[in-house]
Amino acid sequence: MSKIRKLLLCLIQQKEIFEKILSQKQTEEKNSFRIIENEIISQLQNQIKNLKKSMKNKFNLILKTIESNQTQTQAQSQAQTQSQAENQSQIQS
């Protein structure tokens, strides 16, 4: 009977050890998933930041293009107006 008791006690201790190991593994997996999740979130945040920068740069480029076109149009319009005025002045002379 004492051998059976010793064996039973040994099995109970082994079970406790295995339960602790299992608990540690599960905790490690949770931590591992959290680490991966945080890495993914960080990557997504960086992608969003880069997209915002890119969009801002493109928007500024579009605005500069529009301003440049407006300046060119105004210059052309003034040149035409001046040319027409000079032509009329020569016709009247």
Backbone as CSV, one residue per row, in Angstrom:
resi,resn,N_x,N_y,N_z,CA_x,CA_y,CA_z,C_x,C_y,C_z
1,MET,0.805,-1.192,0.000,0.000,0.000,0.000,0.848,1.256,0.000
2,SER,1.933,1.271,0.662,2.775,2.452,0.717,3.385,2.758,-0.648
3,LYS,3.676,1.735,-1.469,4.193,1.968,-2.814,3.134,2.647,-3.663
4,ILE,1.912,2.233,-3.506,0.808,2.834,-4.252,0.629,4.292,-3.828
5,ARG,0.748,4.538,-2.540,0.622,5.913,-2.034,1.744,6.787,-2.587
6,LYS,2.964,6.254,-2.574,4.101,7.002,-3.086,3.905,7.296,-4.579
7,LEU,3.451,6.305,-5.287,3.202,6.474,-6.714,2.114,7.522,-6.942
8,LEU,1.052,7.456,-6.178,-0.038,8.412,-6.285,0.461,9.827,-5.972
9,LEU,1.254,9.954,-4.913,1.802,11.252,-4.544,2.700,11.796,-5.650
10,CYS,3.508,10.931,-6.218,4.389,11.317,-7.328,3.565,11.773,-8.523
11,LEU,2.506,11.070,-8.855,1.642,11.438,-9.974,0.945,12.782,-9.722
12,ILE,0.534,12.990,-8.489,-0.119,14.266,-8.142,0.871,15.422,-8.308
13,GLN,2.097,15.220,-7.878,3.124,16.254,-8.014,3.427,16.528,-9.497
14,GLN,3.513,15.456,-10.270,3.761,15.624,-11.704,2.615,16.384,-12.375
15,LYS,1.420,16.073,-11.961,0.255,16.770,-12.514,0.337,18.264,-12.197
16,GLU,0.701,18.598,-10.960,0.827,20.010,-10.581,1.901,20.708,-11.411
17,ILE,3.008,20.012,-11.635,4.093,20.575,-12.431,3.622,20.800,-13.869
18,PHE,2.942,19.817,-14.433,2.440,19.955,-15.802,1.413,21.085,-15.909
19,GLU,0.601,21.242,-14.897,-0.381,22.336,-14.913,0.323,23.689,-14.879
20,LYS,1.395,23.784,-14.090,2.160,25.030,-14.050,2.813,25.308,-15.402
21,ILE,3.370,24.269,-16.001,3.998,24.419,-17.318,2.962,24.852,-18.347
22,LEU,1.801,24.222,-18.311,0.726,24.573,-19.244,0.312,26.031,-19.045
23,SER,0.171,26.431,-17.810,-0.208,27.810,-17.510,0.833,28.790,-18.043
24,GLN,2.105,28.474,-17.865,3.173,29.323,-18.378,3.116,29.416,-19.902
25,LYS,2.912,28.282,-20.548,2.837,28.261,-22.012,1.680,29.125,-22.510
26,GLN,0.548,29.002,-21.856,-0.616,29.781,-22.272,-0.351,31.276,-22.080
27,THR,0.292,31.625,-20.971,0.620,33.021,-20.712,1.613,33.526,-21.755
28,GLU,2.608,32.709,-22.090,3.580,33.094,-23.110,2.902,33.304,-24.455
29,GLU,1.954,32.440,-24.798,1.239,32.580,-26.061,0.447,33.884,-26.079
30,LYS,-0.208,34.187,-24.963,-0.968,35.430,-24.887,-0.032,36.623,-25.052
31,ASN,1.115,36.560,-24.362,2.081,37.652,-24.475,2.628,37.743,-25.892
32,SER,2.868,36.607,-26.498,3.368,36.582,-27.868,2.346,37.210,-28.816
33,PHE,1.081,36.854,-28.638,0.026,37.439,-29.466,-0.058,38.945,-29.240
34,ARG,0.105,39.374,-28.001,0.062,40.810,-27.708,1.218,41.532,-28.389
35,ILE,2.389,40.919,-28.354,3.558,41.524,-28.997,3.314,41.648,-30.496
36,ILE,2.828,40.578,-31.098,2.545,40.593,-32.540,1.466,41.630,-32.851
37,GLU,0.439,41.666,-32.033,-0.643,42.626,-32.230,-0.100,44.057,-32.153
38,ASN,0.753,44.322,-31.170,1.337,45.661,-31.028,2.223,46.012,-32.224
39,GLU,2.959,45.031,-32.725,3.802,45.270,-33.896,2.948,45.608,-35.117
40,ILE,1.864,44.878,-35.291,0.972,45.130,-36.428,0.350,46.520,-36.307
41,ILE,-0.093,46.868,-35.115,-0.686,48.190,-34.895,0.344,49.278,-35.192
42,SER,1.565,49.071,-34.751,2.630,50.048,-34.998,2.889,50.192,-36.494
43,GLN,2.930,49.071,-37.212,3.147,49.122,-38.661,2.006,49.872,-39.352
44,LEU,0.789,49.600,-38.935,-0.362,50.288,-39.531,-0.309,51.782,-39.245
45,GLN,0.082,52.145,-38.025,0.187,53.564,-37.694,1.245,54.247,-38.555
46,ASN,2.358,53.562,-38.785,3.405,54.126,-39.645,2.916,54.275,-41.075
47,GLN,2.169,53.286,-41.556,1.631,53.374,-42.913,0.673,54.549,-43.038
48,ILE,-0.157,54.738,-42.034,-1.103,55.862,-42.054,-0.344,57.185,-42.039
49,LYS,0.693,57.272,-41.193,1.496,58.483,-41.125,2.143,58.775,-42.475
50,ASN,2.679,57.738,-43.120,3.307,57.916,-44.432,2.283,58.325,-45.489
51,LEU,1.090,57.737,-45.415,0.038,58.123,-46.364,-0.369,59.576,-46.171
52,LYS,-0.466,60.002,-44.928,-0.815,61.404,-44.656,0.244,62.338,-45.226
53,LYS,1.517,61.994,-45.020,2.599,62.827,-45.567,2.515,62.872,-47.088
54,SER,2.308,61.716,-47.692,2.243,61.634,-49.143,1.075,62.466,-49.676
55,MET,-0.077,62.334,-49.029,-1.252,63.092,-49.470,-1.020,64.589,-49.292
56,LYS,-0.392,64.968,-48.205,-0.107,66.391,-47.970,0.820,66.924,-49.055
57,ASN,1.860,66.150,-49.379,2.789,66.570,-50.428,2.091,66.692,-51.784
58,LYS,1.254,65.712,-52.099,0.539,65.754,-53.381,-0.433,66.929,-53.422
59,PHE,-1.111,67.173,-52.313,-2.054,68.290,-52.248,-1.318,69.621,-52.438
60,ASN,-0.159,69.749,-51.766,0.629,70.974,-51.927,1.115,71.141,-53.366
61,LEU,1.505,70.035,-53.994,1.935,70.089,-55.388,0.785,70.537,-56.292
62,ILE,-0.398,70.012,-56.047,-1.581,70.410,-56.825,-1.857,71.897,-56.637
63,LEU,-1.781,72.365,-55.386,-2.019,73.797,-55.127,-0.986,74.673,-55.837
64,LYS,0.276,74.258,-55.794,1.327,75.031,-56.470,1.082,75.054,-57.975
65,THR,0.658,73.921,-58.528,0.370,73.851,-59.963,-0.772,74.791,-60.318
66,ILE,-1.813,74.788,-59.502,-2.963,75.673,-59.747,-2.527,77.129,-59.675
67,GLU,-1.743,77.462,-58.634,-1.271,78.845,-58.487,-0.397,79.251,-59.676
68,SER,0.459,78.353,-60.099,1.341,78.639,-61.244,0.515,78.863,-62.503
69,ASN,-0.489,78.005,-62.713,-1.359,78.152,-63.889,-2.125,79.465,-63.841
70,GLN,-2.586,79.847,-62.652,-3.313,81.112,-62.522,-2.396,82.293,-62.827
71,THR,-1.167,82.208,-62.340,-0.205,83.278,-62.595,0.084,83.384,-64.085
72,GLN,0.266,82.225,-64.729,0.522,82.233,-66.172,-0.672,82.795,-66.933
73,THR,-1.859,82.402,-66.528,-3.078,82.875,-67.198,-3.217,84.382,-67.029
74,GLN,-2.959,84.860,-65.829,-3.044,86.310,-65.597,-2.002,87.060,-66.426
75,ALA,-0.793,86.523,-66.497,0.261,87.170,-67.282,-0.118,87.193,-68.758
76,GLN,-0.652,86.094,-69.257,-1.071,86.036,-70.662,-2.209,87.014,-70.923
77,SER,-3.136,87.071,-69.993,-4.280,87.971,-70.139,-3.813,89.430,-70.156
78,GLN,-2.889,89.769,-69.267,-2.367,91.137,-69.232,-1.604,91.455,-70.524
79,ALA,-0.837,90.475,-71.006,-0.085,90.699,-72.250,-1.035,90.917,-73.413
80,GLN,-2.115,90.139,-73.468,-3.098,90.302,-74.552,-3.788,91.651,-74.444
81,THR,-4.152,92.022,-73.246,-4.824,93.304,-73.032,-3.912,94.448,-73.453
82,GLN,-2.658,94.353,-73.045,-1.710,95.405,-73.413,-1.497,95.443,-74.927
83,SER,-1.397,94.261,-75.538,-1.208,94.186,-76.985,-2.401,94.778,-77.724
84,GLN,-3.598,94.471,-77.247,-4.814,95.018,-77.874,-4.857,96.533,-77.713
85,ALA,-4.459,96.993,-76.548,-4.464,98.439,-76.305,-3.466,99.127,-77.228
86,GLU,-2.316,98.507,-77.400,-1.311,99.077,-78.298,-1.805,99.071,-79.742
87,ASN,-2.462,97.995,-80.139,-3.021,97.902,-81.493,-4.082,98.972,-81.730
88,GLN,-4.935,99.191,-80.772,-5.996,100.190,-80.922,-5.376,101.594,-80.964
89,SER,-4.359,101.771,-80.159,-3.703,103.078,-80.129,-3.023,103.349,-81.467
90,GLN,-2.449,102.304,-82.074,-1.818,102.501,-83.386,-2.875,102.740,-84.462
91,ILE,-3.999,102.059,-84.351,-5.088,102.229,-85.332,-5.626,103.647,-85.248
92,GLN,-5.775,104.164,-84.060,-6.347,105.511,-83.873,-5.354,106.589,-84.315
93,SER,-4.105,106.274,-84.322,-3.113,107.303,-84.687,-3.046,107.526,-86.132
